[in-house]
Amino acid sequence: MKNASHELLNQMLVETFNQILVLQETFINQHAELSVTMNEVHVMEAIERFGSPTMAQVSQYMLVTPGTLSTSIKRLEKKGYVTRRQNTEDRRVYHLSITAQASKVLAIHQDFHQRMIEGILNHPEVDLQSVFHTIKVLLEFFETLKKEYAK
């Protein structure tokens, strides 16, 4: 049976996650030229992170099937955020890159993150060491799950 602490922590995590997703997407779409989903933003972030990754690299990193990623990439290409370039040595392989338009969206996304961080840091009563420790524990949990799902 769950106790009150479990219930409260679950409620807070779910609410935090949902608020971040909804508000990020709203913030980005108020400032971007075209409407984007958070999934699309995360695909663009993954591509930017690796420079010129293959479809396989991005799908592995994001823990999605190649088919799922392919659907996202096609939408992002139509919107002008991503380009695909066929490998000259192996024509089955495509390399991805983001466009200048995608870089603008990612800068808006980064601005949202900066505002979120400042929202925490601007509260002097927040014990940052406790926050860092708690988030580290949560990230370690996610890494464990990632390894479990990647099998």
FENDA-V877797 format. One line per field, one symbol per residue. phi: phi as a letter, one per 20 degrees, with the letter a starting at -180 (. if undefined). burial: + if it has 24 or more other C-alpha atoms within 12 Angstrom, else -. A space follows every 50 residues. Layout:
phi->???
burial->???
This chain:
phi->.eeffffffggfffffgfffffffffgfffdefcfcefffffffffffge ncfegffffffelcfgfffgffffffffeneccdcfffecffedddbeef ffgffffffffgfffffffeffdfffeffffgfffffffffffffgffff f
burial->-----------------------++-+++--+---+++++++++++++-- -++++++++++++-----++-++-+++--+++++---------++++++- ++++++-++--+-------------------------------------- -
